[in-house]
Amino acid sequence: MKKYLIWVSLLLSGFAIAADGDKELEKLSSENNSTEEQFELNKSQKNYGQNRYGNGDRFICESYRGQRQHCQADTAGGVRLVRQIGYNSCQGNWGYDYYGVWVTNGCRGEFQIDRYQNHYGQTDNVIRCESYSNRRQTCATDLRGAEVALLHQLSHRSCQGNWGFNYNEIWVANGCKADFLISHQNQGGSPYNPGYSNGLVECRSEGTNINHCQVPDLQSIELVQEMGRYGNNCRGNWGYSSHGLWVRNGCHAQFRVVEYQQHSNPGYGHNNPPNNQGYEVICESNYGQVRTCQADTSGQVEFIQNLSSTSCDQRWGYDANGIWVKDGCRARFMTYPAGSGYGNQPPVREKFEIKCKSRNNKLKICDTRGPFSDVEFTREISKGKYPCEGNWGVNQHGELYVKNNCYAEFMIYK
């Protein structure tokens, strides 16, 4: 009778696994994922690559005497448990990493490499991105108008706070390795970015990750109402760039967006400005590349504010095609069409020097007497033990900061 009950329970558990495809994709444990050291050690063995299973293959992986066992496999298609073949439960006792399947606590099961295809029907929307030796790694893909979610962590190191994305790439850092799901659903609305109507946008971040919400070309944006469980959770945790509106650290809020009007001439996307007012353009050079941002440069172009830790001096300009930036310059510009009445002579910029010091390795926001258009690092005062290289910059709010005991002198341009 006892044996009969055991086999009935196994049959029911197998049925539950088969029916699981109709639900949200199950979150699997990553507690026993391989470390990079285990991966490198295994690669050096003579039998590496033998019995390495591929997409669609079925195979058995068994834990003996409760010990962790790793079975080599190409897990790019995701792995699912087809059936449990032992008495010990496999629930929570199996998973897969970037080079195979692991089982523990006596789990014995038959596995198949088709998890993503079995659940989604196709795998073009699954991207794998891996960081080795704690280095930042970027994986290029077109993400305009898409949501990105971490589908399965493949590394032993946690991916929490160690991944993100923008309009043309997913990035991972500090040893995070994971499969990501890309959903191009912004046009129809998603639970985290339902789109904008009547000038309102709802944007939400899960955990510490940064989430980008697609918005139209912006003239201005303001936070209207925080919708999270805890008050003031969005303070310092939202902003916008050329990639769109972003939130982080659990910020969930509603924003009011004022967008540029459509342009009768399809070259620039803006109307002639009313009352001779200019239009703001954000242009960013990523990874030191030269980038040209579409803009009406028929009249005056004014540099407004540096958004990068790199000085934009001699790193920007404009031509008939638009505004260009290079060597890591990220900045805001104001453009004035020809005939707008804006003076042809560029305004005289106020400049002055300040000193800023970080104490006790803490981040210090420097007093720049309000907003500034550009900053230049002029002198390091804390030499030797506390270098300033990599320890100063301009944050998303346009504030100059120093950290890790950097003490330096800067030239501020208003």
Sequence and secondary structure as in RCSB ss.txt:
>XXXX:A:sequence
MKKYLIWVSLLLSGFAIAADGDKELEKLSSENNSTEEQFELNKSQKNYGQNRYGNGDRFICESYRGQRQHCQADT
AGGVRLVRQIGYNSCQGNWGYDYYGVWVTNGCRGEFQIDRYQNHYGQTDNVIRCESYSNRRQTCATDLRGAEVAL
LHQLSHRSCQGNWGFNYNEIWVANGCKADFLISHQNQGGSPYNPGYSNGLVECRSEGTNINHCQVPDLQSIELVQ
EMGRYGNNCRGNWGYSSHGLWVRNGCHAQFRVVEYQQHSNPGYGHNNPPNNQGYEVICESNYGQVRTCQADTSGQ
VEFIQNLSSTSCDQRWGYDANGIWVKDGCRARFMTYPAGSGYGNQPPVREKFEIKCKSRNNKLKICDTRGPFSDV
EFTREISKGKYPCEGNWGVNQHGELYVKNNCYAEFMIYK
>XXXX:A:secstr
 HHHHHHHHHHHHHHHHHHGGGSS      TT   HHHHHHHHTSTTTTTT B TT EEEEE STT  EEEEB  
TT  EEEEE SSS  TTSEEEETTEEEE TT EEEEES HHHHHHS  TTEEEEE  TT  EEEE   TT EEEE
EEE SSS  TTSEEEETTEEEE TT EEEEEEE  TTT  SS   EETTEEEEE  TT  EEE   SEEEEEEEE
E SSSTTTTTTSEEEETTEEEE TT EEEEEEEE    SSTTTS    GGG  EEEEEE  TT  EEE    SSE
EEEEEE SSS  TTSEEEETTEEEE TT EEEEEEE TTS   SS     EEEEEEE  TT  EE   SS  SEE
EEEEESS TTS  TTSEEE TTS EEE TT EEEEEEE 
